């Protein structure tokens, strides 16, 4: 397969990178017991989402978007990952758009997509539960019809960008099976969620007789959102691993031990060479998976599973080596090294661990190949 980005896609990448590089970063948050940030920089998101148009990349033109694909979204996610930017791009926009487009509810799309495309509103996908992490069935959250109004009861966990969401797309068990519902932010109790990664805020959602509007069956929506989340997080990890590896290489060239830069030691060279090969391999797989999922190729689910597994584990390896090779500096709060370790760990667990995606890949292979 020949894969190359178009001039427009490269321009998008460079425009986003120029904006994010203006302030440098990542900016290390205040140490505990100061609270972790609950969201993102609204001004940066306005410029990224509205001026550059990142929020509406995959929104159809009739709803105010660009009508692009997940390939463009993954380019933006890769650049956001480079600087570990806290942003609602993945949770509050990209996944919400994929869910709404897959559900096929024209009324819900008309209500929500124009605001998402204009970066005026955030819509969070509430999928995982305390005992059910991103599975397709067995949801404890239930939907019931009460005097003509659907009402939701239950608790959702790990809701990305939920603290500032204007509405929620909630997966719940309905009489006909798992279904997707739109719930307003007001009747829901949004609770802070402890997180390892301070650059990716999440919340828990308490629903008690919360009024909701049905959108459609959850099965196709969750399958699509799992693949989309996998490739978006894979792209984030590639961007973060690539820049962090560059920072590591720069540091070992200036850190002197035994009268010479530690980067001149053969053992260090070998470790960095292995990381470089791993990052470039992950990048290639990330691009291939973004194309497959973005074009709805039949290989998309398998490639998404491979990308989520390999890219997350590659970033974890780079983050861990960065701690080691920075020595004592790498374990200080003021340095960015710990942020990479936390982002890599958090990304690996979101929407399924690398191990769970390898199991999923095995199941997909058996389904295609047969017994």
C-alpha positions, 0 to 999 in steps of 0.5 A, spaced: 500 500 500 502 506 498 500 512 503 502 519 503 499 525 506 496 530 501 498 538 501 492 540 505 493 534 510 500 537 511 498 544 511 493 542 517 499 538 521 504 544 520 498 549 522 496 546 528 504 545 530 505 552 529 499 554 534 501 549 539 509 550 539 507 558 541 507 557 548 512 551 548 510 546 553 508 541 556 506 546 562 507 542 569 501 542 573 502 544 580 504 538 585 499 535 590 495 537 594 493 542 589 487 540 585 489 537 578 486 542 572 479 540 571 479 542 563 483 545 558 485 552 556 479 555 553 482 560 549 487 555 546 481 551 544 477 556 541 483 558 536 484 550 535 477 548 534 474 554 531 479 558 527 483 552 525 477 548 524 479 542 528 473 541 532 469 540 525 473 536 521 469 530 521 462 533 521 459 533 515 458 540 511 451 541 512 452 541 519 457 546 519 464 542 519 469 540 513 467 533 512 474 530 512 475 523 515 479 520 521 485 521 518 485 529 519 483 528 526 489 523 527 494 528 525 491 533 530 491 528 535 498 527 534 500 534 534 496 535 541 500 529 543 507 532 542 505 537 547 501 533 552 496 538 551 489 538 555 484 538 550 477 536 549 479 534 542 478 526 543 473 526 548 468 532 547 468 532 540 471 527 535 468 521 539 461 524 540 461 526 532 463 519 530 457 516 535 452 521 532 454 520 525 454 512 526 447 512 530 444 516 524 439 520 528 438 526 524 434 530 529 440 529 534 445 530 529 442 537 527 441 539 535 448 537 536 453 537 530 453 544 529 455 546 536 460 541 536 463 544 529 463 551 531 467 549 538 461 552 542 459 546 545 462 539 548 458 533 548 461 527 552 461 520 551 459 516 557 460 509 556 464 505 561 462 503 568 465 501 575 464 494 573 464 494 566 470 498 562 468 499 555 464 493 554 459 492 549 453 489 553 452 488 561 451 495 563 448 497 570 445 504 567 438 503 565 433 506 561 426 506 563 420 510 560 416 514 565 410 517 563 412 518 556 419 520 558 425 516 558 429 516 564 436 514 566 439 511 572 446 509 574 453 511 574 458 512 569 466 512 570 472 515 566 468 520 562 473 524 558 471 532 558 465 531 562 466 536 567 465 541 562 460 538 557 454 541 555 451 534 554 452 527 554 451 521 550 450 515 555 450 508 553 444 504 557 440 498 558 434 499 555 428 494 554 430 492 547 438 492 549 443 497 549 442 503 547 445 510 546 441 516 549 442 524 549 442 527 556 443 534 558 448 536 563 444 539 568 440 534 571 446 529 571 451 529 577 458 530 575 463 528 580 471 529 579 474 523 578 481 521 580 486 520 575 493 518 574 494 523 568 493 530 570 493 532 563 487 528 561 481 530 566 475 525 567 469 525 571 464 520 574 457 521 572 451 520 577 444 519 573 438 518 577 431 519 573 435 523 569 431 525 563 434 523 556 432 522 549 433 516 545 438 516 539 439 509 537 442 502 538 448 502 542 452 496 538 454 499 532 456 506 535 460 502 540 464 498 535 465 505 531 467 509 537 472 503 539 476 503 533 476 511 532 478 512 540 484 506 538 486 510 532 486 517 535 490 515 542 495 511 537 496 517 534 497 521 540 502 516 543 506 517 537 506 524 537 508 524 544 513 518 544 516 522 538 518 529 541 519 525 548 525 521 544 528 527 541 528 531 548 531 524 551 537 524 545 538 532 546 539 531 554 544 525 553 548 529 548 549 534 554 549 530 560 557 529 562 559 523 566 566 520 566 568 526 562 564 525 556 557 525 554 553 519 556 550 519 549 557 517 547 556 510 551 555 504 546 549 502 551 546 508 551 546 508 543 543 501 542 537 503 547 536 509 543 536 506 536 531 501 539 527 506 541 527 510 534 526 503 530 520 502 535 517 509 534 517 509 527 514 502 526 508 505 531 508 511 526 507 507 520 502 502 523 498 509 526 497 512 519 495 505 516 490 504 521 487 511 521 486 510 514 483 504 514 478 506 520 477 513 516 475 510 510 471 504 513 475 499 510 473 492 512 480 491 515 479 497 520 477 494 526 483 489 526 488 495 524 485 499 530 486 494 535 494 493 532 495 500 533 492 501 540 496 495 542 503 497 539 503 505 539 501 505 547 506 500 549 511 503 545 510 510 548 510 506 555 517 504 553 519 511 551 517 514 557 520 509 562 527 510 558 526 517 559 525 517 566 532 512 567 536 516 562 534 523 565 537 520 572 535 524 578 532 530 574 527 525 571 524 524 578 523 531 579 516 534 579 518 540 575 520 536 569 516 533 564 518 526 565 513 524 569 507 527 565 510 522 559 510 516 564 503 518 566 500 520 560 503 513 557 500 509 562 493 512 562 492 512 554 494 504 555 488 503 559 483 508 556 478 504 551 481 497 552 488 495 554 494 493 549 492 486 552 485 486 551 486 489 544 490 483 542 485 478 544 480 482 540 485 482 534 485 474 535 477 474 535 477 478 529 482 473 525 478 467 527 472 470 525 475 472 518 479 466 517 474 461 520 475 454 524 
